[in-house]
Amino acid sequence: MIGEIDVYGLFIPPLLILAVLAWGLSGLLRRGLRAVGFYGWVWHPPLFDLALYVVLLGALTAVTGQLR
């Protein structure tokens, strides 16, 4: 069983923290890719943004799972 993180009596699942972290990282990556002009090559930017978020969340989950 995966343990929860206790924040002053509020139990937070680790996946929620990873999801927020992945959301922030994807925001930074999207801003950088937009500044470089990468989105000119992307067919459907919202779909690409969703895929980028899912890949980042999966990578963060894999990395933290390997550390345990």
CNS distance restraints for C-alpha pairs under 8 A (distance, minus, plus):
assign (resid   3 and name CA) (resid  13 and name CA) 7.42 0.50 0.50
assign (resid   3 and name CA) (resid  14 and name CA) 7.74 0.50 0.50
assign (resid   4 and name CA) (resid  11 and name CA) 5.73 0.50 0.50
assign (resid   4 and name CA) (resid  12 and name CA) 5.55 0.50 0.50
assign (resid   4 and name CA) (resid  13 and name CA) 4.85 0.50 0.50
assign (resid   4 and name CA) (resid  14 and name CA) 6.25 0.50 0.50
assign (resid   5 and name CA) (resid  11 and name CA) 5.50 0.50 0.50
assign (resid   5 and name CA) (resid  12 and name CA) 5.13 0.50 0.50
assign (resid   5 and name CA) (resid  13 and name CA) 6.28 0.50 0.50
assign (resid   5 and name CA) (resid  14 and name CA) 6.69 0.50 0.50
assign (resid   6 and name CA) (resid  10 and name CA) 5.63 0.50 0.50
assign (resid   6 and name CA) (resid  11 and name CA) 4.66 0.50 0.50
assign (resid   6 and name CA) (resid  12 and name CA) 6.42 0.50 0.50
assign (resid   7 and name CA) (resid  11 and name CA) 6.29 0.50 0.50
assign (resid   7 and name CA) (resid  12 and name CA) 7.30 0.50 0.50
assign (resid  12 and name CA) (resid  16 and name CA) 7.01 0.50 0.50
assign (resid  12 and name CA) (resid  17 and name CA) 7.73 0.50 0.50
assign (resid  13 and name CA) (resid  17 and name CA) 7.09 0.50 0.50
assign (resid  14 and name CA) (resid  18 and name CA) 6.30 0.50 0.50
assign (resid  15 and name CA) (resid  19 and name CA) 5.96 0.50 0.50
assign (resid  15 and name CA) (resid  61 and name CA) 7.69 0.50 0.50
assign (resid  16 and name CA) (resid  20 and name CA) 6.28 0.50 0.50
assign (resid  17 and name CA) (resid  21 and name CA) 6.20 0.50 0.50
assign (resid  18 and name CA) (resid  22 and name CA) 5.99 0.50 0.50
assign (resid  18 and name CA) (resid  57 and name CA) 6.71 0.50 0.50
assign (resid  18 and name CA) (resid  60 and name CA) 6.70 0.50 0.50
assign (resid  18 and name CA) (resid  61 and name CA) 7.08 0.50 0.50
assign (resid  19 and name CA) (resid  23 and name CA) 6.08 0.50 0.50
assign (resid  19 and name CA) (resid  57 and name CA) 6.17 0.50 0.50
assign (resid  20 and name CA) (resid  24 and name CA) 6.33 0.50 0.50
assign (resid  21 and name CA) (resid  25 and name CA) 6.21 0.50 0.50
assign (resid  22 and name CA) (resid  26 and name CA) 5.94 0.50 0.50
assign (resid  22 and name CA) (resid  53 and name CA) 6.38 0.50 0.50
assign (resid  22 and name CA) (resid  56 and name CA) 5.70 0.50 0.50
assign (resid  22 and name CA) (resid  57 and name CA) 5.32 0.50 0.50
assign (resid  22 and name CA) (resid  60 and name CA) 7.38 0.50 0.50
assign (resid  23 and name CA) (resid  27 and name CA) 6.19 0.50 0.50
assign (resid  23 and name CA) (resid  53 and name CA) 6.52 0.50 0.50
assign (resid  24 and name CA) (resid  28 and name CA) 6.42 0.50 0.50
assign (resid  25 and name CA) (resid  29 and name CA) 6.17 0.50 0.50
assign (resid  25 and name CA) (resid  56 and name CA) 7.80 0.50 0.50
assign (resid  26 and name CA) (resid  30 and name CA) 5.90 0.50 0.50
assign (resid  26 and name CA) (resid  49 and name CA) 7.68 0.50 0.50
assign (resid  26 and name CA) (resid  52 and name CA) 6.68 0.50 0.50
assign (resid  26 and name CA) (resid  53 and name CA) 5.76 0.50 0.50
assign (resid  26 and name CA) (resid  56 and name CA) 7.24 0.50 0.50
assign (resid  27 and name CA) (resid  31 and name CA) 6.19 0.50 0.50
assign (resid  28 and name CA) (resid  32 and name CA) 6.26 0.50 0.50
assign (resid  29 and name CA) (resid  33 and name CA) 6.02 0.50 0.50
assign (resid  30 and name CA) (resid  34 and name CA) 5.95 0.50 0.50
assign (resid  30 and name CA) (resid  49 and name CA) 7.37 0.50 0.50
assign (resid  31 and name CA) (resid  35 and name CA) 6.19 0.50 0.50
assign (resid  32 and name CA) (resid  36 and name CA) 6.33 0.50 0.50
assign (resid  33 and name CA) (resid  37 and name CA) 6.24 0.50 0.50
assign (resid  33 and name CA) (resid  38 and name CA) 5.25 0.50 0.50
assign (resid  33 and name CA) (resid  39 and name CA) 6.82 0.50 0.50
assign (resid  34 and name CA) (resid  38 and name CA) 5.90 0.50 0.50
assign (resid  34 and name CA) (resid  39 and name CA) 5.89 0.50 0.50
assign (resid  38 and name CA) (resid  42 and name CA) 7.05 0.50 0.50
assign (resid  39 and name CA) (resid  45 and name CA) 6.71 0.50 0.50
assign (resid  42 and name CA) (resid  48 and name CA) 7.34 0.50 0.50
assign (resid  44 and name CA) (resid  48 and name CA) 6.27 0.50 0.50
assign (resid  45 and name CA) (resid  49 and name CA) 6.05 0.50 0.50
assign (resid  46 and name CA) (resid  50 and name CA) 6.25 0.50 0.50
assign (resid  47 and name CA) (resid  51 and name CA) 6.22 0.50 0.50
assign (resid  48 and name CA) (resid  52 and name CA) 6.04 0.50 0.50
assign (resid  49 and name CA) (resid  53 and name CA) 6.22 0.50 0.50
assign (resid  50 and name CA) (resid  54 and name CA) 6.23 0.50 0.50
assign (resid  51 and name CA) (resid  55 and name CA) 6.10 0.50 0.50
assign (resid  52 and name CA) (resid  56 and name CA) 6.15 0.50 0.50
assign (resid  53 and name CA) (resid  57 and name CA) 6.07 0.50 0.50
assign (resid  54 and name CA) (resid  58 and name CA) 6.05 0.50 0.50
assign (resid  55 and name CA) (resid  59 and name CA) 6.07 0.50 0.50
assign (resid  56 and name CA) (resid  60 and name CA) 6.09 0.50 0.50
assign (resid  57 and name CA) (resid  61 and name CA) 6.07 0.50 0.50
assign (resid  58 and name CA) (resid  62 and name CA) 6.08 0.50 0.50
assign (resid  59 and name CA) (resid  63 and name CA) 6.08 0.50 0.50
assign (resid  60 and name CA) (resid  64 and name CA) 6.12 0.50 0.50
assign (resid  61 and name CA) (resid  65 and name CA) 5.91 0.50 0.50
assign (resid  62 and name CA) (resid  66 and name CA) 6.17 0.50 0.50
assign (resid  63 and name CA) (resid  67 and name CA) 6.60 0.50 0.50
assign (resid  64 and name CA) (resid  68 and name CA) 6.89 0.50 0.50
